Amino acid sequence: MGELIWQIEAFAVVGDEHLADHPLPDSFTPADAAALVGDHPDLIGSCFELGPDQLAAASRLLGAPLDPDAAAYFLVARAARP
């Protein structure tokens, strides 16, 4: 598998409009993802909605607040574009 980009994707709470992608630091690993959302066998290739405690941890990783009243947030791994 090629290089992955881990990111938090934000979608409008009402409707399904994609609002933003928040790339996680390059040092973020599958082990970090498992610590955030649990050690799922399909960790790479799935999308995980983040709850309040997970949002707090993700906000710390990003160094910026995430607003659960404005958006739903999901952890995803995407293939890096060449």
PyMOL commands that set and color helices and strands:
alter all, ss='L'
color gray80, all
select helices_A, chain A and resi 30-37+52-62
alter helices_A, ss='H'
color red, helices_A
select strands_A, chain A and resi 4-12+18-23+47-49+71-79
alter strands_A, ss='S'
color yellow, strands_A
deselect
rebuild
show_as cartoon
